[in-house]
Amino acid sequence: MLGRKFYLFIVAIFYYLPVHAGNTVTKPRAVFHGLPMSDQNKSSIGGIADNTFEFFKNIGQIFKGASITVGIGLVLFGILQYQKYRNNPAETSLSTVIVIIIIGIGLIALSLIPMKY
């Protein structure tokens, strides 16, 4: 996570640095929030809809990645709980271990469902 924050910090610095073009100082033409921008006018209804669609497509990709990460984490946690159950069955119930592993596998399977755009 520190790498991502550092990357955003560097991008912000270069975004706000002025660009010297000849005798004039201008701001770079870029979009900091990550949405694509073309040279067309995006103030029309279709342009707004395109930007909104791209935003939610990116949100879907974030949820997909988070689902894989949490699913793998839950499966590994379930395996650790199973090892704890094997050492002392009174400490952890087997049903808890099974439920954790099933939820982890479900999250991984959920992320493998193709998203239609």
N, CA, C and O of each residue as an XYZ file, in Angstrom:
468
protein
N       0.818     -1.192      0.000
C       0.000      0.000      0.000
C       0.858      1.251      0.000
O       0.461      2.281     -0.545
N       2.044      1.166      0.615
C       2.927      2.317      0.652
C       3.393      2.682     -0.752
O       3.545      3.862     -1.066
N       3.622      1.682     -1.597
C       4.033      1.945     -2.969
C       2.978      2.716     -3.733
O       3.310      3.616     -4.505
N       1.709      2.381     -3.534
C       0.614      3.073     -4.222
C       0.526      4.524     -3.757
O       0.321      5.426     -4.569
N       0.680      4.752     -2.447
C       0.637      6.124     -1.935
C       1.806      6.930     -2.487
O       1.642      8.096     -2.847
N       2.986      6.314     -2.555
C       4.140      7.004     -3.103
C       3.917      7.343     -4.569
O       4.262      8.437     -5.015
N       3.339      6.405     -5.324
C       3.037      6.644     -6.731
C       2.075      7.806     -6.886
O       2.301      8.678     -7.725
N       1.008      7.843     -6.103
C       0.046      8.943     -6.189
C       0.691     10.262     -5.798
O       0.360     11.303     -6.367
N       1.608     10.236     -4.832
C       2.319     11.445     -4.435
C       3.160     11.979     -5.588
O       3.157     13.179     -5.862
N       3.877     11.091     -6.257
C       4.711     11.510     -7.384
C       3.850     12.031     -8.531
O       4.188     13.040     -9.151
N       2.743     11.353     -8.815
C       1.846     11.803     -9.882
C       1.279     13.175     -9.540
O       1.177     14.032    -10.417
N       0.911     13.397     -8.284
C       0.369     14.698     -7.879
C       1.415     15.790     -8.040
O       1.092     16.899     -8.463
N       2.655     15.491     -7.710
C       3.716     16.498     -7.858
C       3.874     16.871     -9.332
O       3.919     18.054     -9.672
N       3.957     15.869    -10.205
C       4.138     16.172    -11.613
C       2.885     16.779    -12.237
O       2.982     17.485    -13.241
N       1.726     16.522    -11.670
C       0.498     17.105    -12.191
C       0.459     18.605    -11.914
O      -0.005     19.377    -12.753
N       0.933     19.016    -10.763
C       0.843     20.419    -10.390
C       2.070     21.235    -10.789
O       2.049     22.458    -10.650
N       3.138     20.602    -11.280
C       4.288     21.358    -11.747
C       3.930     22.081    -13.042
O       3.292     21.501    -13.921
N       4.330     23.318    -13.161
C       4.046     24.024    -14.419
C       4.931     23.515    -15.544
O       6.055     23.068    -15.317
N       4.410     23.588    -16.752
C       5.153     23.179    -17.930
C       5.604     24.451    -18.640
O       4.784     25.317    -18.945
N       6.895     24.566    -18.901
C       7.428     25.745    -19.582
C       7.482     25.456    -21.073
O       8.280     24.638    -21.530
N       6.636     26.129    -21.817
C       6.610     25.965    -23.270
C       6.965     27.308    -23.889
O       6.101     28.170    -24.053
N       8.203     27.481    -24.222
C       8.637     28.759    -24.785
C       8.645     29.823    -23.695
O       9.289     29.657    -22.659
N       7.935     30.904    -23.934
C       7.863     31.991    -22.960
C       6.643     31.884    -22.055
O       6.488     32.692    -21.140
N       5.779     30.909    -22.290
C       4.555     30.799    -21.495
C       4.665     29.622    -20.536
O       5.374     28.647    -20.786
N       3.949     29.745    -19.447
C       3.893     28.673    -18.454
C       2.463     28.148    -18.448
O       1.523     28.900    -18.195
N       2.300     26.861    -18.726
C       0.971     26.267    -18.771
C       0.915     25.060    -17.860
O       1.945     24.501    -17.481
N      -0.276     24.670    -17.517
C      -0.487     23.441    -16.749
C      -0.553     22.267    -17.721
O      -1.053     22.425    -18.835
N      -0.060     21.097    -17.326
C      -0.168     19.939    -18.215
C      -1.622     19.531    -18.386
O      -2.432     19.681    -17.471
N      -1.945     19.015    -19.566
C      -3.312     18.596    -19.814
C      -3.422     17.119    -19.494
O      -3.061     16.263    -20.301
N      -3.925     16.837    -18.307
C      -4.040     15.447    -17.867
C      -5.253     15.331    -16.967
O      -5.795     16.333    -16.501
N      -5.670     14.108    -16.731
C      -6.791     13.863    -15.838
C      -6.253     13.098    -14.644
O      -5.788     11.969    -14.797
N      -6.308     13.685    -13.465
C      -5.725     13.075    -12.279
C      -6.592     11.970    -11.700
O      -6.065     11.050    -11.075
N      -7.894     12.031    -11.886
C      -8.779     11.058    -11.251
C      -8.852      9.734    -11.979
O      -9.574      8.845    -11.527
N      -8.157      9.558    -13.062
C      -8.040      8.259    -13.689
C      -9.062      7.945    -14.756
O      -8.958      6.907    -15.410
N     -10.042      8.800    -14.957
C     -11.021      8.528    -15.992
C     -10.457      8.954    -17.340
O      -9.789      9.984    -17.432
N     -10.713      8.187    -18.373
C     -10.158      8.540    -19.674
C     -10.785      9.822    -20.218
O     -11.972     10.081    -20.020
N      -9.975     10.608    -20.900
C     -10.482     11.844    -21.481
C      -9.927     11.968    -22.887
O      -8.717     11.878    -23.096
N     -10.789     12.169    -23.822
C     -10.337     12.351    -25.192
C     -10.466     13.826    -25.542
O     -10.850     14.640    -24.702
N     -10.147     14.163    -26.776
C     -10.233     15.550    -27.203
C     -11.663     15.972    -27.494
O     -11.922     17.155    -27.719
N     -12.596     15.028    -27.495
C     -13.989     15.369    -27.736
C     -14.566     16.088    -26.533
O     -14.013     16.035    -25.434
N     -15.663     16.747    -26.749
C     -16.347     17.428    -25.661
C     -17.126     16.397    -24.855
O     -18.033     15.760    -25.390
N     -16.790     16.218    -23.573
C     -17.440     15.209    -22.730
C     -18.572     15.811    -21.903
O     -18.977     15.230    -20.896
N     -19.084     16.964    -22.313
C     -20.161     17.579    -21.544
C     -21.538     17.155    -22.032
O     -22.545     17.584    -21.469
N     -21.605     16.322    -23.064
C     -22.901     15.859    -23.540
C     -23.405     14.717    -22.656
O     -22.659     14.187    -21.833
N     -24.636     14.355    -22.828
C     -25.227     13.268    -22.047
C     -24.490     11.955    -22.316
O     -24.236     11.181    -21.392
N     -24.150     11.708    -23.570
C     -23.422     10.488    -23.906
C     -22.029     10.456    -23.295
O     -21.566      9.407    -22.847
N     -21.363     11.604    -23.277
C     -20.036     11.675    -22.662
C     -20.084     11.436    -21.169
O     -19.228     10.750    -20.609
N     -21.092     12.005    -20.526
C     -21.267     11.792    -19.083
C     -21.565     10.323    -18.806
O     -21.045      9.746    -17.851
N     -22.406      9.719    -19.650
C     -22.726      8.297    -19.481
C     -21.488      7.434    -19.691
O     -21.286      6.458    -18.968
N     -20.655      7.782    -20.671
C     -19.414      7.024    -20.901
C     -18.486      7.111    -19.703
O     -17.922      6.102    -19.280
N     -18.321      8.315    -19.149
C     -17.457      8.481    -17.976
C     -17.995      7.711    -16.778
O     -17.227      7.096    -16.038
N     -19.303      7.740    -16.584
C     -19.916      7.010    -15.470
C     -19.734      5.509    -15.656
O     -19.443      4.794    -14.697
N     -19.905      5.034    -16.878
C     -19.736      3.618    -17.170
C     -18.302      3.180    -16.884
O     -18.081      2.133    -16.275
N     -17.324      3.981    -17.323
C     -15.920      3.651    -17.072
C     -15.625      3.625    -15.576
O     -14.882      2.766    -15.101
N     -16.212      4.574    -14.830
C     -15.999      4.627    -13.387
C     -16.503      3.346    -12.723
O     -15.793      2.751    -11.912
N     -17.724      2.915    -13.061
C     -18.276      1.720    -12.431
C     -17.585      0.451    -12.916
O     -17.542     -0.539    -12.186
N     -17.047      0.460    -14.128
C     -16.274     -0.686    -14.600
C     -15.004     -0.823    -13.764
O     -14.601     -1.934    -13.419
N     -14.383      0.293    -13.444
C     -13.186      0.262    -12.595
C     -13.535     -0.178    -11.180
O     -12.764     -0.909    -10.558
N     -14.668      0.248    -10.663
C     -15.111     -0.187     -9.329
C     -15.319     -1.696     -9.321
O     -14.966     -2.365     -8.349
N     -15.889     -2.239    -10.397
C     -16.083     -3.686    -10.501
C     -14.761     -4.441    -10.484
O     -14.656     -5.505     -9.875
N     -13.756     -3.893    -11.149
C     -12.440     -4.531    -11.132
C     -11.822     -4.493     -9.738
O     -11.151     -5.440     -9.328
N     -12.047     -3.401     -9.011
C     -11.542     -3.308     -7.634
C     -12.205     -4.363     -6.761
O     -11.527     -5.038     -5.986
N     -13.527     -4.515     -6.874
C     -14.232     -5.521     -6.081
C     -13.791     -6.935     -6.463
O     -13.713     -7.818     -5.608
N     -13.506     -7.142     -7.735
C     -13.049     -8.459     -8.177
C     -11.702     -8.794     -7.546
O     -11.505     -9.906     -7.056
N     -10.788     -7.851     -7.557
C      -9.486     -8.070     -6.939
C      -9.582     -8.255     -5.437
O      -8.891     -9.097     -4.862
N     -10.444     -7.465     -4.798
C     -10.630     -7.601     -3.350
C     -11.252     -8.950     -3.008
O     -10.908     -9.550     -1.990
N     -12.159     -9.429     -3.846
C     -12.789    -10.722     -3.617
C     -11.766    -11.856     -3.674
O     -11.800    -12.768     -2.849
N     -10.863    -11.797     -4.642
C      -9.816    -12.821     -4.733
C      -8.912    -12.760     -3.506
O      -8.588    -13.792     -2.917
N      -8.505    -11.552     -3.122
C      -7.589    -11.393     -1.994
C      -8.212    -11.874     -0.693
O      -7.581    -12.617      0.058
N      -9.440    -11.459     -0.421
C     -10.110    -11.868      0.815
C     -10.407    -13.364      0.791
O     -10.294    -14.033      1.818
N     -10.785    -13.893     -0.366
C     -11.058    -15.323     -0.482
C      -9.841    -16.170     -0.180
O      -9.933    -17.154      0.554
N      -8.694    -15.797     -0.743
C      -7.457    -16.545     -0.467
C      -7.084    -16.420      1.001
O      -6.644    -17.388      1.623
N      -7.263    -15.216      1.555
C      -6.976    -15.024      2.973
C      -7.860    -15.880      3.865
O      -7.386    -16.445      4.851
N      -9.148    -15.982      3.525
C     -10.050    -16.808      4.327
C      -9.715    -18.292      4.219
O      -9.805    -19.018      5.209
N      -9.334    -18.749      3.037
C      -8.957    -20.159      2.888
C      -7.708    -20.456      3.725
O      -7.649    -21.477      4.410
N      -6.717    -19.571      3.672
C      -5.512    -19.774      4.478
C      -5.828    -19.716      5.970
O      -5.286    -20.496      6.753
N      -6.705    -18.793      6.363
C      -7.116    -18.708      7.765
C      -7.861    -19.969      8.188
O      -7.686    -20.446      9.309
N      -8.692    -20.514      7.296
C      -9.388    -21.756      7.595
C      -8.438    -22.920      7.779
O      -8.652    -23.778      8.636
N      -7.373    -22.949      6.963
C      -6.374    -24.014      7.121
C      -5.665    -23.883      8.464
O      -5.419    -24.882      9.140
N      -5.338    -22.655      8.851
C      -4.714    -22.444     10.164
C      -5.658    -22.831     11.302
O      -5.227    -23.393     12.308
N      -6.935    -22.532     11.140
C      -7.910    -22.919     12.160
C      -8.051    -24.438     12.227
O      -8.257    -24.994     13.306
N      -7.941    -25.112     11.078
C      -8.002    -26.568     11.068
C      -6.809    -27.170     11.809
O      -6.959    -28.150     12.538
N      -5.629    -26.584     11.623
C      -4.463    -27.051     12.360
C      -4.653    -26.853     13.863
O      -4.252    -27.696     14.665
N      -5.266    -25.734     14.232
C      -5.551    -25.489     15.645
C      -6.577    -26.512     16.167
O      -6.483    -26.981     17.302
N      -7.561    -26.848     15.309
C      -8.561    -27.847     15.681
C      -7.906    -29.215     15.877
O      -8.266    -29.947     16.799
N      -6.949    -29.564     15.017
C      -6.268    -30.856     15.140
C      -5.480    -30.953     16.443
O      -5.395    -32.028     17.036
N      -4.902    -29.834     16.895
C      -4.138    -29.840     18.144
C      -5.045    -29.908     19.366
O      -4.751    -30.627     20.321
N      -6.152    -29.158     19.338
C      -7.055    -29.110     20.486
C      -8.484    -28.926     19.978
O      -8.890    -27.795     19.711
N      -9.264    -30.014     19.837
C     -10.631    -29.911     19.301
C     -11.582    -29.090     20.180
O     -12.608    -28.615     19.693
N     -11.264    -28.923     21.434
C     -12.145    -28.141     22.303
C     -11.989    -26.639     22.068
O     -12.882    -25.861     22.403
N     -10.878    -26.239     21.506
C     -10.619    -24.810     21.319
C     -11.381    -24.234     20.122
O     -11.939    -23.140     20.211
N     -11.407    -24.967     19.005
C     -12.065    -24.507     17.780
C     -12.971    -25.624     17.275
O     -12.588    -26.794     17.265
N     -14.179    -25.247     16.855
C     -15.088    -26.273     16.338
C     -14.818    -26.507     14.854
O     -14.376    -25.608     14.138
N     -15.089    -27.710     14.417
C     -14.868    -28.081     13.025
C     -15.836    -27.341     12.101
O     -15.491    -27.041     10.958
N     -17.038    -27.047     12.585
C     -18.007    -26.332     11.751
C     -17.515    -24.923     11.416
O     -17.761    -24.426     10.317
N     -16.824    -24.279     12.357
C     -16.272    -22.948     12.089
C     -15.223    -23.023     10.982
O     -15.191    -22.174     10.091
N     -14.379    -24.026     11.042
C     -13.342    -24.208     10.028
C     -13.976    -24.424      8.659
O     -13.558    -23.811      7.677
N     -14.973    -25.281      8.591
C     -15.635    -25.582      7.314
C     -16.312    -24.346      6.745
O     -16.221    -24.087      5.545
N     -16.991    -23.580      7.593
C     -17.680    -22.373      7.121
C     -16.680    -21.346      6.593
O     -16.927    -20.733      5.554
N     -15.567    -21.148      7.280
C     -14.558    -20.182      6.828
C     -13.994    -20.590      5.470
O     -13.833    -19.751      4.585
N     -13.695    -21.869      5.306
C     -13.137    -22.337      4.033
C     -14.170    -22.234      2.914
O     -13.822    -21.859      1.794
N     -15.423    -22.557      3.191
C     -16.472    -22.467      2.161
C     -16.700    -21.017      1.741
O     -16.883    -20.744      0.554
N     -16.693    -20.086      2.692
C     -16.858    -18.670      2.343
C     -15.673    -18.196      1.502
O     -15.864    -17.454      0.538
N     -14.452    -18.613      1.851
C     -13.280    -18.246      1.062
C     -13.346    -18.778     -0.352
O     -13.045    -18.056     -1.302
N     -13.738    -20.039     -0.504
C     -13.873    -20.622     -1.839
C     -14.985    -19.925     -2.616
O     -14.865    -19.717     -3.824
N     -16.065    -19.565     -1.928
C     -17.157    -18.833     -2.579
C     -16.715    -17.474     -3.099
O     -17.106    -17.076     -4.196
N     -15.907    -16.757     -2.326
C     -15.416    -15.457     -2.783
C     -14.480    -15.603     -3.985
O     -14.521    -14.799     -4.916
N     -13.643    -16.630     -3.951
C     -12.768    -16.857     -5.099
C     -13.594    -17.213     -6.340
O     -13.318    -16.721     -7.433
N     -14.600    -18.061     -6.169
C     -15.468    -18.430     -7.305
C     -16.259    -17.233     -7.788
O     -16.497    -17.102     -8.989
N     -16.674    -16.353     -6.884
C     -17.420    -15.155     -7.274
C     -16.574    -14.248     -8.150
O     -17.087    -13.627     -9.081
N     -15.289    -14.167     -7.863
C     -14.417    -13.312     -8.662
C     -14.136    -13.901    -10.031
O     -13.702    -13.172    -10.923
N     -14.364    -15.186    -10.232
C     -14.105    -15.813    -11.528
C     -15.287    -15.692    -12.491
O     -15.170    -16.051    -13.662
N     -16.411    -15.194    -12.010
C     -17.570    -14.998    -12.879
C     -17.253    -13.849    -13.826
O     -16.889    -12.767    -13.364
N     -17.377    -14.045    -15.130
C     -17.042    -12.947    -16.062
C     -18.038    -11.802    -15.948
O     -19.245    -12.009    -15.824
N     -17.496    -10.591    -15.993
C     -18.358     -9.403    -15.934
C     -18.707     -8.989    -17.362
O     -17.836     -8.929    -18.229
N     -19.971     -8.708    -17.596
C     -20.432     -8.286    -18.920
C     -20.505     -6.765    -18.921
O     -21.036     -6.162    -17.988
N     -19.966     -6.143    -19.976
C     -19.980     -4.683    -20.064
C     -20.943     -4.238    -21.122
O     -21.098     -3.038    -21.349
